[in-house]
Amino acid sequence: MKFGYFGLNMGPFCDPENMAALIRLVEDTGFESIWTGEHVVLIDPQAPPSPAPPETPFLDSIAALAFAAAHSQRLLLGSGIILLPQRNPVVLAKELAGIDVLSGGRLLFGAGVGYVPGEYETLGIPFGERGARMDEHIDVIRTLWTEEKPAFAGRFTNFSGIQSRPLPVQRPHPPIHVGGMSPAAHRRAVARGNGWYGFFQDLAATETALRGLKEAAKEIERPGELGSLEISITPPGSVDADTVKRFEDLGVHRLILMRGMGDMVGAGGDSARDDVLSFIESTGREFNLG
């Protein structure tokens, strides 16, 4: 089992000193990867389905991943997830390629559609188009990352006669992890993803999702160049050895841990930071990650 940590760019870890301490500890403790989350804006006042109070700080994922690249040597750097339909895919392909180059090929590109209509309204992007934009944007980014003479003619993006260099270090491109628990997300992961990421999924929910992915694989032909689908899960809270084994038996390849949703908010200042750092240290010891 691979172990990652979720929460690089939120709550108390929007402070550069705290971020640097977190990155160093996650790497030194033996974790494989560290992951950002993303909400460009938060709804004020908070109302469902918005996941966090409006005052919760979220550093931009690209800025946070660049910072992490400069403060680590071997950690894989994951976006968990970038809300892809809210982004210009041509600009994002450039930004992410830069992360991969500056980190020496350590990017894991996680993307999803999101679920908060008000965030889309703020950005002027129709909420109902998010699935179609997600599919096309993945194809745009892959085109820019892999084709010698990139060209694309789609519903939302059209280009030819351009170059976007440097290309990512990883070839053919950094792994693309599709997030989401819906049947559409399962089909998208099978058709376009190197991996699938389920956020805050317990064992039962993970088992249900994996059945959904198997059903999607019966409907959707998976391109051979994508290889086998890597499964990453953020469980709801700490895990013990038995729980890890049960996730592994289900076919999960990576657990991206966080203590709970409260760490996203980071209430408690230094205490919240210290609690997270202690959690990372104890997890490393328990699973002999170093």
C-alpha positions as CSV (number, residue, x, y, z in Angstrom):
1,M,0.0,0.0,0.0
2,K,1.2,3.5,-0.9
3,F,0.5,6.3,1.6
4,G,-0.2,9.9,0.8
5,Y,-1.3,12.9,2.9
6,F,-4.1,15.2,1.9
7,G,-4.2,18.8,3.0
8,L,-1.1,20.6,1.7
9,N,-2.8,23.9,0.9
10,M,-5.5,24.6,3.4
11,G,-6.2,25.7,7.0
12,P,-3.0,26.2,8.9
13,F,-1.0,25.1,6.0
14,C,-1.5,28.2,4.0
15,D,1.3,29.7,6.1
16,P,4.7,29.2,4.3
17,E,6.6,28.1,7.4
18,N,3.9,25.6,8.3
19,M,3.7,24.3,4.7
20,A,7.5,23.8,4.6
21,A,7.4,21.9,8.0
22,L,4.6,19.7,6.7
23,I,6.3,18.9,3.4
24,R,9.6,18.0,5.1
25,L,7.9,15.9,7.7
26,V,5.7,14.0,5.2
27,E,8.8,13.3,3.1
28,D,11.1,12.4,6.0
29,T,8.4,10.1,7.6
30,G,8.3,8.0,4.4
31,F,5.0,9.0,2.8
32,E,4.9,8.5,-1.0
33,S,3.0,11.6,-1.9
34,I,1.3,14.9,-0.7
35,W,-1.9,16.3,-2.1
36,T,-3.8,19.6,-2.4
37,G,-7.5,20.2,-2.4
38,E,-9.3,22.9,-4.3
39,H,-12.1,25.5,-4.0
40,V,-11.4,28.7,-5.9
41,V,-14.1,30.4,-3.9
42,L,-16.4,29.3,-1.0
43,I,-20.0,30.2,-0.6
44,D,-20.8,32.9,2.0
45,P,-22.7,32.2,4.1
46,Q,-22.0,28.5,4.0
47,A,-24.9,26.4,2.7
48,P,-25.0,22.8,1.4
49,P,-23.3,21.4,-0.5
50,S,-20.4,23.8,0.2
51,P,-18.0,21.8,2.4
52,A,-16.3,24.5,4.5
53,P,-17.0,27.8,6.2
54,P,-16.3,30.8,3.8
55,E,-13.3,32.0,5.9
56,T,-11.4,28.8,5.3
57,P,-8.2,29.5,3.4
58,F,-7.4,27.5,0.3
59,L,-4.1,28.3,-1.4
60,D,-4.2,27.8,-5.2
61,S,-3.2,24.3,-6.1
62,I,-0.6,25.3,-8.7
63,A,1.1,27.7,-6.2
64,A,1.1,25.1,-3.5
65,L,2.5,22.3,-5.7
66,A,5.3,24.6,-6.9
67,F,6.1,25.4,-3.3
68,A,6.1,21.7,-2.5
69,A,8.4,20.9,-5.5
70,A,11.0,23.4,-4.1
71,H,10.8,22.0,-0.5
72,S,11.0,18.3,-1.3
73,Q,13.3,15.8,-3.2
74,R,11.3,12.6,-3.7
75,L,7.6,13.2,-2.7
76,L,5.1,12.8,-5.5
77,L,3.0,15.9,-5.8
78,G,-0.7,15.3,-6.3
79,S,-3.7,17.6,-7.0
80,G,-6.5,16.0,-5.2
81,I,-8.4,17.4,-7.0
82,I,-8.2,20.3,-9.4
83,L,-11.8,21.3,-10.5
84,L,-11.0,21.0,-14.1
85,P,-14.2,22.4,-15.7
86,Q,-13.5,25.7,-13.9
87,R,-10.1,26.0,-15.6
88,N,-8.8,27.0,-19.0
89,P,-7.2,23.7,-20.1
90,V,-4.5,25.3,-22.3
91,V,-3.3,27.5,-19.4
92,L,-3.6,24.6,-17.0
93,A,-1.6,22.2,-19.2
94,K,1.2,24.8,-19.2
95,E,1.1,25.3,-15.4
96,L,1.1,21.6,-14.6
97,A,3.8,20.8,-17.1
98,G,5.9,23.4,-15.2
99,I,5.3,21.6,-11.9
100,D,6.4,18.3,-13.5
101,V,9.6,19.9,-14.9
102,L,10.5,21.8,-11.8
103,S,9.9,18.7,-9.6
104,G,11.9,16.4,-11.9
105,G,8.8,14.4,-12.9
106,R,6.9,14.1,-9.7
107,L,3.4,15.4,-10.6
108,L,0.2,13.3,-10.1
109,F,-2.6,15.2,-11.8
110,G,-5.9,14.6,-10.1
111,A,-9.1,16.3,-11.5
112,G,-12.8,16.3,-10.9
113,V,-15.9,18.2,-11.8
114,G,-17.0,19.6,-8.4
115,Y,-20.5,19.8,-7.0
116,V,-21.2,23.4,-5.8
117,P,-23.3,25.3,-8.3
118,G,-22.5,28.7,-6.8
119,E,-18.8,28.3,-7.5
120,Y,-19.6,27.8,-11.2
121,E,-21.9,30.8,-11.2
122,T,-19.1,33.0,-9.8
123,L,-16.8,31.9,-12.6
124,G,-19.4,32.3,-15.3
125,I,-19.3,28.7,-16.3
126,P,-22.6,26.8,-16.7
127,F,-22.9,24.1,-14.0
128,G,-24.7,21.8,-16.4
129,E,-21.7,21.8,-18.8
130,R,-19.2,20.6,-16.2
131,G,-19.2,16.9,-17.4
132,A,-18.7,17.8,-21.0
133,R,-16.0,20.3,-20.2
134,M,-14.2,17.8,-18.0
135,D,-14.0,15.2,-20.7
136,E,-12.9,17.6,-23.3
137,H,-10.4,19.4,-21.1
138,I,-8.6,16.1,-20.3
139,D,-8.3,15.4,-24.0
140,V,-6.9,19.0,-24.6
141,I,-4.3,18.6,-21.9
142,R,-3.2,15.2,-23.1
143,T,-2.9,16.6,-26.6
144,L,-0.7,19.4,-25.5
145,W,1.4,17.1,-23.4
146,T,2.0,14.4,-26.0
147,E,1.6,15.5,-29.6
148,E,4.5,16.8,-31.7
149,K,2.2,19.2,-33.6
150,P,-0.7,19.7,-31.2
151,A,-4.1,20.5,-32.7
152,F,-7.6,20.3,-31.3
153,A,-11.1,21.0,-32.5
154,G,-13.7,20.7,-29.8
155,R,-16.8,22.2,-28.4
156,F,-15.0,24.5,-25.9
157,T,-11.4,24.6,-27.2
158,N,-9.9,24.9,-30.6
159,F,-6.2,25.4,-31.6
160,S,-3.6,24.5,-34.2
161,G,-0.3,25.9,-35.3
162,I,1.0,26.3,-31.7
163,Q,3.5,24.8,-29.3
164,S,3.4,24.7,-25.5
165,R,6.9,23.9,-24.1
166,P,8.5,22.6,-22.1
167,L,6.6,19.3,-22.1
168,P,6.3,17.4,-18.9
169,V,9.3,15.2,-17.8
170,Q,7.1,12.1,-17.4
171,R,6.4,10.3,-20.6
172,P,3.9,9.9,-22.2
173,H,2.5,12.3,-19.6
174,P,2.0,12.7,-15.8
175,P,-0.6,10.2,-14.5
176,I,-4.2,11.5,-14.7
177,H,-6.4,10.6,-11.7
178,V,-10.1,11.1,-12.2
179,G,-12.0,11.9,-9.0
180,G,-15.7,11.4,-8.3
181,M,-18.2,8.8,-7.1
182,S,-20.9,9.1,-9.8
183,P,-21.4,6.6,-12.6
184,A,-20.2,9.3,-15.0
185,A,-17.0,9.7,-13.1
186,H,-16.5,5.9,-13.2
187,R,-16.9,5.9,-17.0
188,R,-14.6,8.9,-17.3
189,A,-11.9,7.1,-15.2
190,V,-12.1,4.0,-17.3
191,A,-12.1,5.9,-20.6
192,R,-9.5,8.7,-19.8
193,G,-7.8,8.1,-16.5
194,N,-4.6,6.4,-15.3
195,G,-6.3,6.2,-12.0
196,W,-9.5,6.9,-10.0
197,Y,-9.6,8.9,-6.7
198,G,-12.4,8.5,-4.2
199,F,-12.5,11.2,-1.5
200,F,-13.7,10.4,2.1
201,Q,-14.8,6.9,1.2
202,D,-15.1,4.2,3.9
203,L,-14.7,0.5,3.2
204,A,-18.3,0.0,2.2
205,A,-18.4,3.1,-0.1
206,T,-15.1,2.0,-1.7
207,E,-16.5,-1.5,-2.3
208,T,-19.6,0.0,-4.0
209,A,-17.4,2.4,-6.1
210,L,-15.2,-0.4,-7.3
211,R,-18.2,-2.3,-8.4
212,G,-19.3,0.8,-10.3
213,L,-15.9,1.0,-12.0
214,K,-16.2,-2.7,-13.0
215,E,-19.6,-2.0,-14.5
216,A,-18.2,1.0,-16.3
217,A,-15.4,-1.1,-17.7
218,K,-18.1,-3.4,-19.3
219,E,-19.6,-0.4,-21.1
220,I,-16.5,1.6,-22.0
221,E,-13.5,0.4,-23.9
222,R,-10.3,1.3,-22.0
223,P,-7.4,2.5,-24.2
224,G,-4.5,0.0,-23.8
225,E,-2.0,2.8,-23.3
226,L,-3.6,3.8,-20.0
227,G,-2.7,0.5,-18.4
228,S,-4.4,-0.8,-15.3
229,L,-6.5,1.6,-13.3
230,E,-4.8,2.8,-10.1
231,I,-7.2,3.2,-7.2
232,S,-6.6,5.9,-4.6
233,I,-8.8,6.6,-1.6
234,T,-9.0,9.2,1.2
235,P,-10.8,7.4,4.1
236,P,-12.8,9.3,6.6
237,G,-10.2,9.6,9.4
238,S,-7.3,7.5,10.8
239,V,-6.8,3.9,9.8
240,D,-5.3,0.9,11.6
241,A,-3.5,-2.0,10.2
242,D,-6.6,-4.1,9.8
243,T,-8.4,-1.4,7.9
244,V,-5.4,-0.9,5.6
245,K,-5.4,-4.6,4.9
246,R,-9.1,-4.5,4.1
247,F,-8.6,-1.6,1.7
248,E,-5.7,-3.5,0.1
249,D,-7.9,-6.6,-0.3
250,L,-10.5,-4.6,-2.1
251,G,-7.9,-3.5,-4.7
252,V,-6.9,-0.1,-3.4
253,H,-3.3,0.9,-4.3
254,R,-3.0,4.2,-2.3
255,L,-4.5,5.7,0.8
256,I,-4.3,9.5,0.9
257,L,-4.8,10.2,4.6
258,M,-6.2,13.1,6.6
259,R,-7.5,13.0,10.2
260,G,-10.9,14.5,9.4
261,M,-12.7,17.4,7.7
262,G,-11.8,19.6,10.7
263,D,-8.2,19.7,9.5
264,M,-9.4,21.4,6.3
265,V,-10.7,24.3,8.3
266,G,-7.7,24.4,10.7
267,A,-9.5,25.9,13.7
268,G,-7.1,26.2,16.6
269,G,-4.1,27.8,15.0
270,D,-0.8,26.3,16.2
271,S,-2.7,23.5,17.9
272,A,-4.3,22.4,14.7
273,R,-0.9,22.4,12.9
274,D,0.7,20.5,15.7
275,D,-2.1,17.9,15.8
276,V,-1.6,17.2,12.0
277,L,2.2,16.9,12.4
278,S,1.8,14.5,15.3
279,F,-0.7,12.5,13.2
280,I,1.9,12.2,10.4
281,E,4.6,11.1,12.8
282,S,2.5,8.5,14.5
283,T,1.2,7.1,11.1
284,G,4.8,6.8,9.9
285,R,5.8,4.9,13.0
286,E,2.7,2.6,12.9
287,F,3.2,1.5,9.3
288,N,7.0,1.7,9.2
289,L,7.0,4.1,6.3
290,G,10.5,5.5,6.8
